[in-house]
Amino acid sequence: QVQLVESGGGLVQAGGSLRLSCAASGRTFTTYGMAWFRQAPGKERDFVAAITWTGGNTYYADSIKGRFTISRDNAKNTVNLQMNSLKPEDTAVYYCAATKSRANYDLLKEATMNYWGKGTLVTVSS
C-alpha cells in the first residue's frame, strides 16, 4: 500500500502563487508515476499535471500549461506542484495520485491511478 498526503493549499488572490506538496509513504516511491488532478465545485475531476517515475518527462493540461510546474524529489518521497499566476478558475480540491503503469500516456488518465490522496483545497479569489 501507498499513502499519499497533500499539503500547501489555501486562499490566494488572483495572480498569486502556491506550492502544493505530496508526501508518499509505504512502498518504494520511485517505482510510481505521479500526477495531480483537481475537482472544481460542481465539476468532475480533471487531469492537471504528471511526471514519470524517472522524472524525465512531464505532462500538463492545456488550461495550466506555462503557469504550473510539477517536480519530484525521490530522495524525500515527495512530488510538488508549483502554481503561479493563479486564476479564479483554478479553484478546486487538488489531489495527488500514483500509478504503477509504465506507459507515459496512462499518467493523464484518472482510471489508471492506483492510489489517491485525500486532497487539499485551493481557493483563488478575484
C-alpha positions, -999 to 999 in steps of 0.1 A, spaced: 0 0 0 10 36 -7 -3 65 14 -4 100 -2 -9 132 18 -12 166 1 -4 199 17 1 236 8 -35 245 -2 -51 277 9 -66 310 -1 -47 332 -25 -56 362 -47 -57 360 -85 -21 364 -98 -6 349 -67 13 316 -62 10 285 -41 32 254 -39 15 221 -32 34 191 -19 25 154 -18 43 132 7 43 95 0 49 66 24 46 28 22 60 12 -10 91 25 -28 81 59 -41 104 58 -71 85 30 -88 54 51 -94 44 77 -119 28 107 -101 1 130 -111 -21 159 -99 -58 161 -106 -83 187 -94 -120 189 -89 -137 223 -90 -171 228 -73 -198 211 -93 -173 197 -118 -157 163 -125 -122 156 -115 -97 166 -142 -61 160 -150 -37 188 -141 -1 176 -144 20 144 -143 56 132 -140 72 99 -148 88 77 -122 122 87 -135 113 123 -136 124 125 -172 91 136 -186 63 159 -175 28 165 -189 4 194 -184 -32 202 -191 -36 230 -216 -55 250 -190 -25 254 -168 4 250 -192 30 277 -187 18 285 -152 22 253 -132 53 231 -128 54 196 -115 85 181 -99 96 152 -77 122 145 -52 126 108 -49 151 111 -20 124 129 0 95 108 -13 77 140 -24 61 154 -55 53 191 -58 32 214 -79 43 250 -82 13 271 -92 19 306 -105 -3 333 -120 -33 316 -103 -68 324 -117 -102 321 -101 -109 291 -123 -81 272 -107 -102 270 -75 -106 233 -67 -96 205 -45 -62 192 -57 -55 155 -55 -21 137 -56 -22 103 -73 2 75 -81 2 48 -108 22 16 -113 18 19 -151 50 23 -171 31 38 -200 35 76 -201 1 82 -215 -15 65 -186 -3 93 -164 -31 115 -178 -59 91 -170 -78 91 -137 -87 54 -142 -51 43 -143 -42 58 -109 -37 31 -82 -35 54 -51 -51 88 -42 -45 114 -15 -75 130 2 -69 163 -14 -61 199 -5 -83 229 -12 -70 258 -33 -92 289 -34 -83 317 -57 -102 350 -52 -106 378 -78 
